Amino acid sequence: MYRPLPDCLTIKDSKIQGLGLFATMIIKAKTNLGLTHIYNEAHEDNYIRTPLGGFFNHNHTDPNCLIQEDGKYLFLVVIRDIQPGEELTAKYTLYNPELVM
C-alpha cells in the first residue's frame, strides 16, 4: 500500500510556519527519509514536491536534516538523532521561504 510519509513521521501544526513534519519515534542520524523533490523545468521553481517535501520547514540556524541531491532527485536526510515530537527542519535554498508565507 502507498504511504506518502514514513511511519516515523506525522504532520501537525508548526510553531515555525503552518504545518510541519514531526517525529513519532526516535529517528537516527544518517537516516534517509525519502524523496522530497523531483527536478522538472516545466514546473514552478523547477521542482515537483512530494508529500514529504511539502511539509518540512526551513531552519537556517539549527536544522536537524539536510537536502541531499542525487541527479534530478532531492532527498531528506537526518543529520542528528531526532526525538519523538521534534519538528524536522532543513536549511534549503530552492526558493526563498520568506516569500512563501
C-alpha positions in Angstrom: 0.0 0.0 0.0 1.2 3.5 -0.8 2.2 5.6 2.1 3.0 9.3 1.5 5.2 9.6 4.6 7.4 7.1 6.5 5.8 5.6 9.6 8.2 7.7 11.8 6.6 11.0 10.7 3.3 12.8 11.1 2.0 16.2 10.0 1.0 18.7 12.8 0.7 22.4 13.4 4.1 24.1 13.4 5.4 27.0 15.5 7.6 27.8 12.6 5.1 28.1 9.8 1.7 26.5 9.1 2.1 22.7 9.2 5.3 20.8 9.7 6.7 17.3 9.9 7.2 15.8 13.3 8.9 12.6 14.5 6.6 9.9 16.0 9.6 7.9 17.2 13.4 8.3 17.5 15.0 8.8 14.1 18.7 8.1 13.9 21.2 10.4 12.3 22.0 9.5 8.6 18.5 8.1 8.0 17.3 8.9 4.5 13.6 9.7 4.9 12.9 9.7 1.2 12.3 11.7 -1.9 11.3 15.4 -1.4 11.6 16.9 -4.8 11.9 15.9 -8.5 13.5 18.3 -10.9 11.2 19.4 -13.7 12.0 22.5 -15.8 8.3 22.9 -16.8 7.2 23.2 -13.1 7.1 26.2 -10.8 10.5 26.6 -9.1 11.8 23.8 -11.4 10.8 21.2 -8.8 7.8 19.0 -8.1 7.3 18.5 -4.4 6.4 15.1 -2.9 4.2 14.9 0.2 7.5 14.6 2.2 8.9 17.7 0.5 5.8 19.8 1.1 5.8 19.8 4.9 9.2 20.1 6.4 10.1 23.7 7.4 13.1 25.9 6.9 15.6 26.5 9.7 18.7 28.4 8.8 20.5 28.2 12.2 20.0 24.8 13.6 18.4 22.3 11.1 18.2 18.6 12.1 18.0 17.4 8.4 19.7 18.3 5.1 18.6 18.1 1.5 20.8 15.6 -0.4 20.8 15.9 -4.2 21.1 12.8 -6.5 20.8 13.9 -10.1 17.2 15.1 -10.6 16.1 14.0 -7.2 16.3 15.6 -3.7 16.1 13.6 -0.5 15.6 14.5 3.2 18.5 13.1 5.3 18.7 13.3 9.1 21.9 14.9 10.4 21.5 14.2 14.1 19.2 12.0 16.2 15.6 13.4 16.3 13.4 12.8 19.3 9.7 11.9 19.2 7.6 15.1 18.9 10.5 17.1 17.4 9.9 19.0 14.2 12.0 18.2 11.2 13.7 21.1 9.6 16.3 21.8 6.9 18.2 24.8 5.5 17.1 25.0 1.9 17.6 27.3 -1.0 15.2 26.0 -3.7 13.3 29.2 -3.2 13.0 32.0 -0.6 10.9 30.6 2.3 10.2 34.2 3.4 8.2 34.7 0.2 6.1 31.6 0.7 4.4 32.8 3.9 
